[in-house]
Amino acid sequence: MTRDLTKGPVMRSMLLFAVPMILGNLLQQGYNIADTFIVGQFLGANALAAVGSSFTLMTFLTSIILGLCMGSGNVFSMYFGASKDSSLRESICASFLLITVVTIFLNILVFILLDQLSILLRVPEEVWPLMRDYLLVIFMGIPAVFLYNYFSSFLRSVGNSLVPLIFLGISAVLNIGLDLLFVICLCRGVAGAAEATVISQYVSGVGITIYALLCCPQLHALKQLRQVRLQSLKEITNYSFLTCIQQSVMNLGILMVQGLVNSFGPTIMAAFAAAVKIDAFAYMPVQDFGNAFSTFISQNYGAKKEDRIRKGLKGAVLASCTFSILVSAVVCIFARPLMGLFVNASEQAIVLEGVRYLRIEGAFYCGIGCLFLLYGLYRALGKPGMSVVLTVVSLGTRVALAYLLSFIPSIGVVGIWWSVPIGWFLADCVGGCYYLVRKKILFS
């Protein structure tokens, strides 16, 4: 099933396409939260800190693959919207070859550098053995991450956001079930939580691969993988590389902040691990809406429908801001009970720090909602370099302020929390001003 986003009511088309993407990633966050809940409640604070730090590292590593897939997806969308079938097939081959090579290289690299990660992330000695056990298993899932994200990006680029949701739903349910089995029943500790995640990743990755190859005739082009033209490879590399850089810079900044958080000890690590999962779950819908918006813009940009792009932009800003305000209110009001889902009530220091984090971040979700729209807009209009600039502004501000403020004794770790919304709003200002000044050129 494909959906042509160049036709029909603008907001209705965008929302119908976005809803399965939002539900899918809420499911993904759901099983990440289940992981955190089970580890936090049954394995203790050090295990929670180990899994939380590992999640931040894995998010950075997989962001490289995700960025390449997202960049390729925008190219697919433009060719699909312009009805250029032969160009679409060539770009499919080129992107698959490129991302396969990157995935293999990345998988080898992380195992070689595994023992150096404790120094990079400043992991306390009491946490590192647990984190190492978790990473040894979780790194084995990187190829599955590639398969799922590549084929789901293709399906979404041609308007099919439902099938990725179905496979992600299967994976989420399986992961939660295996978590309960491996961690609680079989007492396999943090390695068991990682095993549950990797198995579920392969189920979704292999499953969506089989479906896409059987049901999408455009993907039959992969049979000609050896005949990839250099020009096609260059085009997809130029486009995907910048999106990859944008995703990687964003998550590298988060990884650097994770290292700073780790320097404050296991209590702050555990609070951050739990609060970040809540934070990500809260703003995930606006992130996915931004990705759906990007596909909408890409298809209409390929079809040269400028009026639909402008209408879509106005509607998307209104929808994203409205949702963000509602979620901000919920997170700020219910911060303490939300932390209680992951941390035993007796761990008062962890709960209090997590609540403080959530009430600072949660009050400013409008900032991140608008930023995701700007990322999606510039990727879709063939300006992925601008998305990189916005990410550097946002994350550069965050990292610089986090290190600067946290070393002031009267501010401490709270400076890390405040650096995030400041970075969001500074990047919004840069992206918004650029659009106002250059909007005539952007659509030409």
N, C-alpha and C positions, 0 to 999 in steps of 0.2 A: 504494500500500500504506500503510495506517495501522495504528497500534498503540494499543489502548486500555490505558493504564497504570493504570486503576482496577480491573483484574481480574488474577488470576493471582498466582503467588508474587512477593513484593515485590522481593527482590534480583535474582532472575532477570529480571524485567520491566525493572528499572532498568538492569542490566548489558547486556542485549541491545539496549536502546535506546541506551545510552551508547557501546558499542564502535564503531559506525560514525562517531559524532561524534569520538571520540578518534583513530581512524585518519585521518579526514579532516583534522583539524588537524595531526596529525603529518606528513601529506603536505604541508600548507601550509608548515609549518615546514621540511620537507625541501627544498622549492624555495627558501625564503628562505635556507637554509643553503647550497644549491647556488650561489645568487647570490653569497653572501659568499665561498665557497670560490673560485669562478672569478675574482671581482674581486681577492681577496687574493693569489692565487697568480700571476695573469697581469698585473695592472695596478698592483700595489704598495701600499704603506702609505697614501699620501695618498688613493688611490681607495677603499681599504677604509674609511678614516675618513669620506670623503664619503658613501658608500653607507650606512654605519652610522648616521650622523647623520640622513640622509634617511629611513631606515627608522623611526627614533624619531618624526620629525615626521609621517610618513604614518600611523603607528599612532595618533597623537593625532587627526589629522583624521578618519580612518575610524572612530575610536571614537565619534564623534558619530552617524554613520549606524548603526553597530553597536548602540549603546545604544538608539536609537529602534526598531530592528528587534527587539532582545531584549525591550524593554518591550512592544511589540506582540505578540510571540510568546507572552508570558505571558497576555495578554488572550485571545488565540486559544485557548490551552490551557484556560483556565477555561471558556470558552463551549463548547468541544468536549467537555470532561469533563461539563459540565452538560447536554449535548445541546440547546443553545439555538442552532439553526441560523441563524435570522434575525438574532440579535444578532452571531453570528460573521461573517456576510456584511456587515453594516453596519460592523463594526470593520475588516474587510479594506479596504473602500473608504476609510474615514477615514484609516487608517494609511498607505495607499499615497499618497494625496494629500498628507498632511503630510510624509512623508519625501522625496517627489519635490521639493517646494518647497525643503526644507532642502538637498538635494543640489545643486540648481541654484545656490542662493545660495552654498553653500560652494565650489563649483567656480569661480565668478566671483571670489570673494573671494581665493582663494589665488593666482590669477594676478596680480591687482592688487597684492598685497602681497609678491610673490616676492622683490624686491630688498631688502626690509626684514628678511627672515628671517636674513640673515647677522649683523645686529646683535643680534637677539633671541637667537639661538643661540650667539653669541660664536664664530663659526666663524673659524679662522685664515685669513689671506689666501691661503696656498698651497693651501688645501683648497676654498675657496668656488667658484672657477670650475668645478671638477669636480662639486661638489654642485649648482650651479645647472643645469648640463647635465642632470644626472640628474632633478632636480625638474621641469624643463620638460616632460619626457616623462611622468614617473610621475603627475603631477597629472591627465593626460588619462584615467587609469583610474578616477577617482572614481565616475563613473556606473556602471561595470561592478561596482564594489564594492557599490553600492546594490542593483543587480539581484540579484546572487548572495546577498547577506545577507538581503534582504527575502524572496525566495522560499524560501530554505533555512530561514529562521526559521518561515515558515508551515508548510512540510512537516514540520519537527521538532515543531511545536506539535500536529500531528495524529498524531504517532507515527511519521513516516517519516524516519528518519535515514540511510537507505541511499542514496537518490537524491542528496542533497547530497554524499555521499562519492564517488559515481561521477563527478560533474562536477568535483569538486575534484581527483580523481585524474587525470582527463584534462588538466586545467589544469596540474598539477604536472609531469607528464611532458613536456608541450609546452613549458613554461617552461624546463626544464633543457636540452632540445634546442635551443631558440632561443638560450639563453644561450651555449652552445658555438658555435653558428653565428655570432651577431652579435659576440661578444667575441673569440673566438679566430680564427675563419676570416675574418670580414669586418673585424676590427680596428676596431670602432665604439666601443670604450672604454666608459665608464660609461653613455653614452646608449644603447648597444646592450643593456646589462643591463636598463635601464629599459624599452626597447622590447619585450624578451622578456617582461617581467612584464606590461605593459599588454595585449599581444596575448593572452596566456594568460588574463588576467582577463576580457576580453571574450568569449572562447570559453566559459568557465564561466558567466558572467553571462547571456549571451544564451541559451545552451543550457538552463540550468535554468528560465529564464523560459518558453521554448517548451514544455518538458515540463510545467511546473506548470499553464500555461493550458490545455493539451490534456487533462490527466489529472485535474485537481481541479475538480469541479463548483462548489465553494464560490467559486472565483476568477472564475466567470462574473459574479459581482456587480460586477466592475470595469467592466462595460459601463454600469453606473449611476453612474459616478464623479461625474457632474455633479449627482447627486441626494443627495449626502452630507448628512445631517442635522447641524445644528450641535451637537446633544447628543452624537452619536457622535464627532464631531471633538473635542469638549471632553473626553470620557472618555478617548479614546486619547491625546490630548495630555497630560493630567494624569498618566496612568500612564507613558507612554513618556518624558516629559520628565525625570522623576526618574531613570529608568534611564540616559538619555542623560547627565544631569549626573554620575551615578556613574561611568560609563565615561570621560567627558571629564576629570573631576577626577583620576581615576586616571592617565590618560595625560598630563595637563597637568603633574602632579607629576614624571612620568618625563621629560617634555620639559624642565622646569626643571633637573632633575638632569643631563640631557644638556648643557645650556648650561654648567653648572659643570664637567663633565668636559672639555668642549671648551677651557675656559680653561687646562687643564694641558698642552695641545699635542697634536700628531698622534700621538705614541707612545701616550699614555693613551687618546686617541680610538679608535685602531685596536684596542687591547686590549679596550676596552669594547665596541666594535662586534662583535668576534668572540665574546667571553664572553657577551654578552647573548643572542646567537643560541643558544648552547649552553644557557644558563639557561632561555630560553623553551621550547626543545624538551624540556627535562627536566621542567618542571612543567606543560606543556601538557595532558597527560592528566588531571591533577586539575582543571584549569580546565574542560575539556570535561565531565568527570564532574559538576562543580558545575552546569553548564548543563543537563545531562541530568537531574540531580537536581531542578533547578528546574521543568522541564517535568513530571516525575513528581508533584511536590508540587502544581503548578498544577492538573493534571487531577483529582487527588484532592481538592483543596480545592474545586474547582467541583462535584464529586460529593458533597461533605460526608462524606468517609471519613477521619475523624480517626485511627482506629487504624492505617490503612495509612501515613498521614503519619508517625506516631511510629515505626513499625517501619522505615520507609524512612530516617528521620533517623539512627537508631542504626546501621543497616547501612552507611549512606553514610560516617559518621565513621570506622568501623572500616576500611572498604575504602580510603578516602582516606589515612589515616594509615599503613596498612601499605605501600601503594604508595610514599608519600613517603619513608619510611625506606629502602626498597630503592634508590630513585633517588638519594637523598642519598649512600649508600655508593658507588654507581657513579661519580658525578660527582667526589666527593672523591678517590677512588683514581685515577681516570683523567683528572684535570684536564689534565695536561701533554700526553698524546697527543691529547686532544680539541682543545686549542688548536692543536696541530700540524696539524690538518685545515685550518685557515684561514690560518695564518701561516707563512711560510717559516722554517725552523729557524734561519736566520742572524739573524733579528730577535729576539734573545734578550730584550731589554728588554720588547718587546710580549708575548712568551710568558710571561715571569715575572709581569708584572702581571695578565695574564688568568688565570693559575693562582691567584694570590692571591685575585682576585675570586671565582672559582668555588668555592674551598674555604671561603670565608666564607659566600657565599649558599647553596651546596649543602648545607651542614650543617643547614640550617633549613627544608627544604621542607615539613615538617609544618605550619609556620605558615601558609604560603600555601595549602596544601591545605585546611585548616580555614576559612580566610578565604573561599575560593571557595564553599564549602558555605553559609556564612553569607550571602553575597551572594545566592545562589540561593534560599535559604530565605525571606528577607525579600521578595524580588521576587515569589515565588510566593504568599505569604500576603497580598499587597496592601499591603505596607509598604516600597515601594522607597525611601522617605525614609530608612529605617534603613540601607539599603545605602549611601546617600550619606554618612551619618554615619560608617560604618565606613571608607569610602574616604578621607574627610577626615582621620580619625584616623591611618590607615595612611600616607597620602601626606604629610599635614602633618608628621607625625613624621619621615618620611624626608627631606623637603626641609629642614626646620629643622635636623635633626642633620647632614645632609650639608654644608650651608653653614657651620654652627658648627664642626664637627670638622675639616673640611678646611682651615680657616684657622689651625689650631693647628700650628705647624711640626713638632712631634714626631709628629703623626698624619698630616697631609696627606691624600692621596687615599684612604687606607685608611678614613678616616672616612666617605667616601661609601659604601663597600662595607658597612660595619657598620650604617649607618643603615637599610638595607632590612629585615633580619630583625627589628630592634627595632620597626620600624613594624608589621610583620606581627603580632607577638605582642601588642602593645598593642591593636590592633584586635580580635584574637581574644578578648582578655579582656573588652573592652567588649561585643562581640556575644554572647558566651556568657552574661555576667551579665544582659544585657537579656532573653535568652531564658528564663533561669531565673526571673526576676522576673515576666515578662509572659506565660508560655506559656499560661496558662488563657484570657487575653484574646485571644491571637493566633489561636486556633482557633475563637473564637466567631463 
